[in-house]
Amino acid sequence: MRLDPRESLATHWACACLALAALAACSGEKAAPYQGYVEGEYVYVASPVGGRLDRLLVQRGQTVAGRAPLFDLQSDPETAAKAQAEEQLKAAQSQLADLKTGKRRPEVEVVREQLKQAVAAEEQAALQLKRDEAQFEAGGIARGQLDDSRANAAIKSARVRELSGQLEVSNLPAREEQVNAQGAQVEAARAAVSQASWKLDQKHVLSTQAGLVVDTMYRVGEWVPAGSPVVRMLPPQNVKVRFFVPEPVAGGLKPGRAISIHCDGCAADVPAVVTYVANDPEYTSPLIYSNETRAKLVFLVEARPSADNAPRLRPGQPIGVTLQ
């Protein structure tokens, strides 16, 4: 059965811790620092859309700030799609505005002039009707001519009412259902613009937090599949230490306990705070439990330095820990 590398490393440090504890007990000297190592929780930065890597803006070992540009993917199709969506939105907005304003001003003016002509014709027909009525009473014209005059006056009056109605309708917007439907088209076009903008933004990837660039996985010009990491980062808050303490010490440890980290090459000890104490032993001696053998059990403890002190530690680095 193959062991997980992390489990193998933890087992190695647990055995080392047990051996050092036993050595210190035999010699009667002051207990040696608890042994452990530094671990990093890496952040793999990728884009949800694929494309050719056009620009790689960072390199290994570089420290970047939050929201700093990391890499750019080819974005020509997304740029064109956004421009198309924006033009479609403008067209939909123009159609909606047109539906709300009614007919154009020149069309309304044509109807208004036709109404003026109809009103004048109505007045003329009304005057002619009065003359014909007076002539009929005097016996000057036949009844048929009077009837024709009355019909003509009625036709002219109807024409005036028709054009008045057309003028009123010309000033009205489109039906409410048409306006609502076009309004929905505008919202759909606006959503398409947002989607196109989002896709374009995914081609220009920024760091979500400050940290150290540990590695880059692609070279400029290579095709990057969607979701494939391009940059591996280590934010300072993702640095932690793992060390092992014997069972009597683990019982009194709680998150929040201050510790001091010793490391080779460090100018001074690095302060940190305990964040996790394991409930189960990381290593168990193959002996029957007894008061004499309980001290041979060791428990995993995790602690984190502050973000300012984290860069002083390197993942995989052996360390010693003293409880404060």
Solvent accessible surface area in square Angstrom, and as a share of the most:
residue,aa,sasa,rsa
1,M,221,0.99
2,R,233,0.85
3,L,109,0.54
4,D,67,0.35
5,P,107,0.67
6,R,133,0.49
7,E,101,0.45
8,S,50,0.32
9,L,70,0.35
10,A,3,0.02
11,T,60,0.35
12,H,108,0.48
13,W,29,0.10
14,A,0,0.00
15,C,56,0.33
16,A,30,0.23
17,C,4,0.03
18,L,32,0.16
19,A,63,0.49
20,L,62,0.31
21,A,42,0.32
22,A,55,0.43
23,L,117,0.58
24,A,15,0.12
25,A,82,0.63
26,C,115,0.69
27,S,60,0.39
28,G,67,0.64
29,E,130,0.58
30,K,191,0.81
31,A,74,0.58
32,A,43,0.34
33,P,57,0.36
34,Y,40,0.15
35,Q,38,0.17
36,G,0,0.00
37,Y,4,0.01
38,V,1,0.01
39,E,24,0.11
40,G,11,0.11
41,E,67,0.30
42,Y,71,0.27
43,V,39,0.22
44,Y,117,0.44
45,V,17,0.10
46,A,34,0.26
47,S,3,0.02
48,P,70,0.44
49,V,31,0.18
50,G,23,0.22
51,G,3,0.03
52,R,96,0.35
53,L,0,0.00
54,D,53,0.27
55,R,135,0.49
56,L,48,0.24
57,L,62,0.31
58,V,10,0.06
59,Q,129,0.57
60,R,166,0.60
61,G,57,0.55
62,Q,67,0.30
63,T,104,0.60
64,V,11,0.06
65,A,66,0.51
66,G,35,0.33
67,R,165,0.60
68,A,22,0.17
69,P,72,0.45
70,L,0,0.00
71,F,0,0.00
72,D,12,0.06
73,L,3,0.01
74,Q,48,0.21
75,S,19,0.13
76,D,101,0.52
77,P,84,0.53
78,E,30,0.14
79,T,71,0.41
80,A,65,0.50
81,A,49,0.38
82,K,59,0.25
83,A,51,0.40
84,Q,109,0.48
85,A,7,0.06
86,E,66,0.30
87,E,102,0.46
88,Q,94,0.42
89,L,25,0.12
90,K,115,0.49
91,A,52,0.40
92,A,12,0.09
93,Q,71,0.31
94,S,71,0.46
95,Q,100,0.44
96,L,29,0.14
97,A,55,0.42
98,D,86,0.45
99,L,48,0.24
100,K,112,0.47
101,T,95,0.55
102,G,20,0.19
103,K,110,0.47
104,R,166,0.61
105,R,190,0.69
106,P,92,0.58
107,E,62,0.28
108,V,13,0.07
109,E,71,0.32
110,V,86,0.49
111,V,15,0.09
112,R,81,0.29
113,E,83,0.37
114,Q,69,0.31
115,L,29,0.14
116,K,117,0.49
117,Q,127,0.56
118,A,7,0.06
119,V,55,0.32
120,A,58,0.45
121,A,28,0.22
122,E,48,0.21
123,E,103,0.46
124,Q,131,0.58
125,A,4,0.03
126,A,44,0.34
127,L,99,0.49
128,Q,74,0.33
129,L,36,0.18
130,K,136,0.57
131,R,139,0.51
132,D,8,0.04
133,E,62,0.28
134,A,62,0.48
135,Q,91,0.41
136,F,59,0.24
137,E,150,0.67
138,A,87,0.68
139,G,64,0.61
140,G,53,0.51
141,I,33,0.17
142,A,70,0.54
143,R,137,0.50
144,G,43,0.41
145,Q,90,0.40
146,L,3,0.02
147,D,67,0.35
148,D,101,0.52
149,S,10,0.06
150,R,111,0.40
151,A,53,0.41
152,N,61,0.31
153,A,14,0.11
154,A,62,0.48
155,I,113,0.58
156,K,62,0.26
157,S,28,0.18
158,A,43,0.34
159,R,97,0.35
160,V,22,0.12
161,R,160,0.58
162,E,86,0.39
163,L,2,0.01
164,S,49,0.32
165,G,31,0.30
166,Q,74,0.33
167,L,29,0.14
168,E,115,0.52
169,V,97,0.56
170,S,3,0.02
171,N,88,0.45
172,L,96,0.48
173,P,70,0.44
174,A,28,0.22
175,R,164,0.60
176,E,125,0.56
177,E,123,0.55
178,Q,77,0.34
179,V,27,0.16
180,N,91,0.47
181,A,60,0.47
182,Q,23,0.10
183,G,21,0.20
184,A,62,0.48
185,Q,109,0.48
186,V,8,0.05
187,E,100,0.45
188,A,61,0.47
189,A,14,0.11
190,R,97,0.35
191,A,61,0.48
192,A,41,0.32
193,V,24,0.14
194,S,69,0.45
195,Q,110,0.49
196,A,11,0.09
197,S,27,0.17
198,W,127,0.45
199,K,83,0.35
200,L,28,0.14
201,D,87,0.45
202,Q,38,0.17
203,K,6,0.03
204,H,82,0.37
205,V,17,0.10
206,L,59,0.29
207,S,0,0.00
208,T,107,0.62
209,Q,57,0.26
210,A,46,0.35
211,G,3,0.03
212,L,56,0.28
213,V,0,0.00
214,V,40,0.23
215,D,38,0.20
216,T,33,0.19
217,M,77,0.34
218,Y,47,0.18
219,R,181,0.66
220,V,90,0.52
221,G,47,0.46
222,E,66,0.29
223,W,158,0.56
224,V,1,0.01
225,P,66,0.41
226,A,64,0.49
227,G,48,0.46
228,S,23,0.15
229,P,45,0.28
230,V,0,0.00
231,V,0,0.00
232,R,52,0.19
233,M,3,0.01
234,L,12,0.06
235,P,0,0.00
236,P,31,0.19
237,Q,87,0.39
238,N,26,0.13
239,V,5,0.03
240,K,13,0.06
241,V,0,0.00
242,R,27,0.10
243,F,0,0.00
244,F,0,0.00
245,V,0,0.00
246,P,20,0.13
247,E,39,0.17
248,P,86,0.54
249,V,40,0.23
250,A,11,0.09
251,G,69,0.66
252,G,55,0.53
253,L,10,0.05
254,K,144,0.61
255,P,90,0.57
256,G,53,0.51
257,R,87,0.32
258,A,49,0.38
259,I,2,0.01
260,S,15,0.09
261,I,0,0.00
262,H,58,0.26
263,C,17,0.10
264,D,128,0.66
265,G,87,0.84
266,C,35,0.21
267,A,114,0.88
268,A,59,0.46
269,D,68,0.35
270,V,0,0.00
271,P,75,0.47
272,A,6,0.04
273,V,69,0.39
274,V,1,0.01
275,T,62,0.36
276,Y,98,0.37
277,V,28,0.16
278,A,13,0.10
279,N,139,0.71
280,D,104,0.54
281,P,49,0.31
282,E,62,0.28
283,Y,55,0.21
284,T,60,0.35
285,S,14,0.09
286,P,122,0.77
287,L,95,0.47
288,I,157,0.80
289,Y,132,0.50
290,S,43,0.28
291,N,124,0.64
292,E,138,0.62
293,T,22,0.13
294,R,114,0.41
295,A,51,0.39
296,K,84,0.36
297,L,14,0.07
298,V,0,0.00
299,F,25,0.10
300,L,10,0.05
301,V,0,0.00
302,E,24,0.11
303,A,0,0.00
304,R,71,0.26
305,P,10,0.06
306,S,59,0.38
307,A,53,0.41
308,D,127,0.66
309,N,32,0.16
310,A,1,0.01
311,P,77,0.48
312,R,93,0.34
313,L,3,0.01
314,R,134,0.49
315,P,48,0.30
316,G,53,0.51
317,Q,35,0.16
318,P,75,0.47
319,I,6,0.03
320,G,9,0.08
321,V,0,0.00
322,T,53,0.31
323,L,38,0.19
324,Q,118,0.52
